[in-house]
Amino acid sequence: MIYCNWQQLRKLLRMMKITVFLILLSLTQTFAGSALGQNSRLDLKMNASLEIILEKIEEQTDFHFFYRSEEIDVQQKFNVHIENGTVFELLDDILPKASLSYQVFDKYIAISSSRNKLPGATGQTAGQQQKITGKVADAGGLPLPGVSVVIKGTSEGTVTDAGGSFFLNGVPSNATLIFSFVGMKAQEIPLEGRTKLVVSMEEETFGLEEVVAIGYGTQKRANLTGAIDQINANDIAIRPSPDIILSLQGLMPGLNIQPNTGDPRATPDINIRGFNSINGGSPLILVDGIEGELERINPADIESVTVLKDAASAAIYGARGAFGVILVTTKTGKEGEIKINYSNNFGWTTPTTRTDYISDPYLYGKTVDDALWGYNGTTYTGYDEEDWETIKKVSTGEIEPFHEIMPNGNAKFFYKTNWYDYLFRKWTPTQNHNISVSGGNEKLKGYLSGRYFKTGTIEDIADGHLVRYNLNANLSFKVNDWLEISDKIQLSTNDELTYGGYKGDWYDLFNSSVTMYFLFPFEPNFINGIPFDKNGAGAGAALESEAYWKRNYNEQVINTFSATLTPVKDLVVNFDYSNKIYHTQNTTRLTNFDYMTGAKLMAQTVGLNRLTESRGRSHYNALNLYATYIKNIGENHHFKLMAGYNQEEYEADNILGEQGNLLSSELSNLSLGTELLRAGGSASLWAVKGIFGRFNYDYKDRYLLEVNGRRDGSSRFPKESRWGFFPSVSAGWRISREKFWEPIENAVSSLMLRSSYGKLGNQSVGLYTFAQTMNNSLSNWLIDGNKPNYVGVPAPLPRVVSWEETSTLGFGADLGFLDNKLKASFDWYEKQTTGMYLRGEPLPSVFGASEPKENIGGLSNKGFEFSLGYQTKFDVKGSPMRIKASVSVSNFIAKITKYPNPQGVMSDYWEGQRLGEIWGYHIDGQFRSDEEAKTYQNSFTNPTKSLGQVYKYIINTVQNKEWKGLKAGDVKYVDSDNDGEISKGNNTLDDHGDLRVIGNALPQFPFGFSFSADWKGFDVSMAGAGVMHQDWYPNGDLYWGFYYRPYLSFIRKDLLDEAWSPENTGGKYPQKYRGYAALGANRSLGEINDYYLTNLGYLRLKNLTIGYTIPQRITRKAHIDNLRVYFSGENILTWSFGKLTRYIDPEQAGSGINLSDPEGAVKMNTGDEWTDYPLGKTYSIGVNVTL
Amino acid sequence: MNRKYIHLVILLAGIIFVGCEDTYLDRPPKDRLDAETFFANAKDLEVYTNGFYQNMFPAPHAYESLDDADDNIVPLIVRDRVKGTRIVPVPRGSEGWSWNDLRSINFFLQNYHRCDDEAAKLKFGGIARFHRAFFYYNKVKTYGDVPWYGKVLEAGDEDLYKARDSRKLVMDSVLADINYAVENIPAEVKLNTVTKYTALALKARICLFEGTFRKYHGLEDHQKFLNEAASAAEQLINSGAYRLFTTGGANTSYRELFARNDQTTTETILARDYDNEFIRHSLAYMATAPTAGAWGITKDLINSYLMKDGSRFTDIPGYTQMGFYEEMQNRDPRLTQTTAGPDFTAYGETVREPVNLSGTTTGYRVIKALPERKQWASMSAYNDIIYFRYAETLLIYAEAKAELNTLTQADLDLSINKLRDRVAMPHLKLTDANASPDLYLDAQYPNVDQGANKGVILEIRRERRIELFNEGLRWDDLMRWKEGRKLEKPMVGIYFSGLGSFDFNNDGKTDVYLHNGNASGAPAGTPTIIDIRQRPLTGGTSGNLNPFRETVTFDENRDYYYPIPIEDMNLNKSLVQNPGWE
């Protein structure tokens, strides 16, 4: 308790530093007379002097009292009795009895004589001010903490405490209080002289009044007639990921997110509703109305993400909406108190797959030798029996690893090296820090946020990283009642540092022969402290010395100026003008390094001395001008009309310089080069513009109609075919609003039927289709020691180029049950794409170039989306528990409807081709004995020819006589068409020999689910995603191991277990002597067949978060409004539906099909993407603090 | 401001934006040349033709570009065409039936007339025709008759679907192209670009091929091409622009010519410049890696090298069972500059290498064009690769004259004997050669012209195989001589008289030890130990190393040409598949 007189207090206040005073003032502003920040409840039963009572209050609460001892008689006694009451209730009870009054300054309460009013801290409290107390509860009578209570027309207000109580001081008696709470209907209650209020909040019916962002505007969710999904990003913002993309996976049906690698620097593929065009294309992503990239946004800045899935909702974006539209709305300042929020996250990532490749030198050596032996009867190791005994001992640890120099000067190695663990780390750290400030009043609102994100990479030797900074600031001025001006600045940087390379050039550590071959466990990674690599690529040594590195840095600034005018009632005009400046700088530096190589242990200085710098700058600007007019005629007819104009232009310039033989190996600047290797540049540019309009009408919110149209022009097309018009219409009928619905309203609380039809354009056709252009490049044929320039032949010019068009017809239904606690939504669509800009009819190869593209293809895509959501609330042990759950599933089937391929050449598209279908041979198990195999082989006349397409390797290529020809364990191809040979026929639709459709490479029935619950301070949330089925024919080193190439560095252990042998006749793979059998075409494992076709279907728990919010009565003592700690796990559990090896991640393997680039789905061009940076699972912890 | 006024301004602004000219959408590219205006000057022509080289000349490690796909070298993985196991490819444009380079050349020839620099037009027009001649020469070599296209094909052109043109038409067109090149490209000496001399060298090569091919395959008009071959070679010889590279003398100059990092224009007419910074190749890797090329020279080629005194190795009684050290003695000095002999040291080194047979299938390592040791790894070599050199011209001159029956001793002295002089070998004598044709070679080339010049033709073929070893010409030689069945002859390696110790360099120490599963008898310090169960010998426990244990069948009615891809046959019904590939 502080005893001082009031004047002293004022003096004291004056003496305080001005900053402190400001803080205090702001606090008194925002908490004006409130008890918000404090623990204000107490139990007190006594008959004592005022002094004692105040002392007791100070003990039990956070409050301190001031009074002038000469003015107040603190010795007068009072009888108090209060249980779990507030300080104010108590003071209200006793002080008037002594003609005293009080005023609250944050946690200080000044007591004075009622006659001597204290100077008011807030201007508005003059006049008929009064204290208002009250309680807020939900419909079930449970107290609601955290409800915002604001005096209408001011920025003053408070929030209810844990018991649902609130207290406001100095409220004009004629004021109106606004009560709002997430998930509840806001209420406005005029005081009408009352000083005590009991407020009951009603739950907002799920989603009914939610407002959803749509193109150039917003719409009530209930009135949506198109297929639109929106999620609020709060729930998914704080995860240990560099951006929000992966967090969206599985949350909205029809939104397909595919990570290709675990590399945090890579951007996952984003697709809406499957294929739209063979030509490929991705959704249009608009961040606050201008084109942007999801990976550049600070997840914590995102308010909501909206996906416009059908033509009707995307048509307002015309040419670029064909692949759907993703609208991201970022946070802006809100009217109300200033909030400071800080959150962080520390995570550790580890591969989702097994990485314990064979590292036992004995087993490894034997395996490699066996695989090679079967091929040509020689061994890699050259070890004799004695050597094997030795290496066994090294393997068991009996003797230390060593090497010996043999008479021919070569070393023989007996080591035990785990190369994978040497090169790659088990746990990669990540951290993320976010801070934001937001607040404002009627006139001025602001939001300011910053983020720091850093993650390491999986490379263990040198520390690469990805660092991102984000800064986001926006300010909004309400100039007067018809003009609002705002500006937003977003700054983001991205800094990637990678080490890699080998002596010959730059190479990423993954996906390269540098690490995939010849790192034998029986060879050492160091000899006498010098990095050793017998085969001599030197990837490890390059890392050890950090001699080769690559830095990609880019930064982006976006400034958006906006103005909103309301010149007359019901007319709103929006104008915004954005500029985006993007700058990138990439540096690749190669310097010399030392290593030891070869069987002769030669110590060498190798590597290149080169610096490559590239710089790029791009500028993009967009102008949007649109106006919305709302008109209601009578009570029932609601009209809305919107019209606007949009133009965008983009221009980019890149330069490149490369110098060799730099004078310093420490420095990296072009000025130090002594040999100019390259200088070059490139530029690109495009522009689009369009006019658009939308008309909405509804009758009694029951019959809804929307019509959209847009006329678009693009610089990509020649003048004569440049413009396109893209209309759409959609309608909805909210049946549950009809009178006849009333009887069944209890069963089905709401029903809305929707239908839409629209036509969209696609302009993803390359920049300059209108002219024959020739590129100037550098040739690898040196002339007098220099790379000469050369200009290449132009690609054949297409005859006419114009828009691809996609028409979409869609039907949907939204249903609500159990008072809308259970909601279901179903959408069906059919898309017809015409005029696909594709390679023309297949031409004989004498043409000498790829067929010129034409608008000739057609594609149909039919699909559905279904989602189910449930949310409820009930009491558990007297506290409310809220539960939310959802599941969704979607699927589509795409077919080529038009493509000129009269010969039915199967390496091209053909009409009726279902995208993703895999053609392959049928295999009838494995031969159980050499006799069976021989009988099979001999049953064909001239096996070299008749079996050559699948067994060429085994019958012709193998040099080891013992293993030449089919053997037990080899797979048995079936002559399905009984023509006496295993072949592809002519590889045409008429004659495809033994090929059949054996599966489909597209993900079938992708699904997602989420669950969240909170109770007391605990919260838990889960999100998952998966696909039911996806066929994959394995390809590549990691899957096939020594069957691909015997000298593979990383051989998975389970492969050997499943190799057929007389002892292990259940093995799924041929005998281990079949090295190279999977290397490529004409080989028994390299030809696509149904025996090894694998289902990649999976279910993955993408995220699990468990959090605990520490009770406010504890945190408030430290001036903290809200403090939450949480644990989060990404990708922590995976179920694979097929029999895929655990060394390969099903999701990553499935990403070989890129939904934005269907070519792969047609060509079955299965790359080696799964040998890339492995997908990771991440465990993280963090806190979230609000002041 | 008055609200209505603002309203009006916005409307006006809107109208201006919407109504403004469409030029907003005109965005011509800034970094690309317009084909309509290109080919305006000499620089344009030069820059365009610079693009031809990297496609037209395959890298030395590229598929079937060197002698690891014929009877000179047995690689780790023997090529299908050698084994007789080629199959008809499916994808259109695959395996040689690719026409993109022709389109690029024809685009030039169709447009370069826009240039008004007459001298440049002649020069670069000549260079483009050089490349077109080279393109079609390769096509004809591979497929026989092919369709001739002298223009850029458009998508609707009926000629896309035409049948093949006759070999006569195509080769006459090739001859016209190469003649144009010879006449119009300036006579300069340049290492990395096509000159008049390169054109002459190519003309001689093409015409020798065509002349002998026609002669031995019974087609008409072979004399015309042989005469053209001889005259082109003669023109080049008489120009005096080139002479043989002799630096270092008989025992090193031949090796030096190929192994050095940078070529010079003494003998080399056209070479590809490789560079550690820019671009490297894998020739050295293929020649040394046990797991990749593991190249081994075949025994019958080793046998073909004459003795130092000019006598024939294969005339020595018991030559088939001669040991390694012995057979390497007193031979044509090119032998130990082509393969690793008893005293082999790596290029640029002076210490003798221990005998190492792990990187060679036959035991005879390839050291021709093998640069210094640090370039031996995959894609690490940067010694320049020769595509045309003067020695080939000399050989063409002699062969064309011999096949025309107009060869004189003076011709031999002008050509073959220059090659002999470089390595200090006795001269080839026309009369001696014809007097006693070599039976060993005769058995290899049963189809050789049985006339008066048979003896010297066999000797010219010997000289050619030795001098031009691994320069990518051997397969074509067998095809044009109609000697495909030569591939059916055994391709074996070093002879071993039995198991046990062998001294390869006569220093009294065991260099190679052969065993049958028990290596315990190998003296300490034996650098190479061979388990004959892994590397079998032809005769069980004795005989030649036998890495390629397959019975080869060369189908005389099919295998001189390659098959056309199935899809191309489907897309153009007028195309007829080559015989035997249907």
Interface residues (C-beta under 8 A of the other chain):
Chain A: N376 G377 T378 T379 Y380 G382 D384 M406 P407 N408 G409 N410 W482 K503 G504 N535 G536 A537 L565 P567 V568 V573 F575 T597 M602 Q604 V606 L608 R610 L623 L625 A627 Y645 Q647 E649 G660 E675 L677 G681 S682 A683 S684 L685 W686 A687 V688 K689 I691 G713 S714 S715 K719 R722 L767 Y768 A771 Q772 T773 M774 N775 N776 S777 S779 N780 W781 L782 I783 D784 G785 K787 P788 N789 Y790 V791 G792 V793 P794 P796 R799 G840 E841 P842 L843 P844 S845 V846 F847 G848 A849 E851 P852 Q903 V905 S907 T944 K945 G948 Q949 K952 N956 T957 Q959 K961 K984 N986 N987 T988 Y1047 N1082
Chain B: R3 K4 I6 H7 I10 A13 G14 F17 V18 D22 Y24 L25 D26 R27 P28 P29 K30 D31 R32 L33 D34 A35 E36 F38 D44 V47 Y48 T49 N50 G51 Y53 Q54 F57 L76 I77 V78 D80 K83 T85 I87 V90 P91 R92 G93 W97 S98 W99 N100 D101 L102 R103 S104 N106 F107 F108 P147 Y149 V152 L153 E154 A155 L160 Y161 L191 N192 T193 R272 D273 Y274 D275 N276 E277 F278 I279 R280 T291 P354 V355 N356 S358 R373 K374 A377 S378 M379 S380 A519 A524 G525 T526 P527 T528 R533 Q534 R535 P536 P547 F548 R549 E550 P565 I566 E567 D568 N570 L571 N572 L575
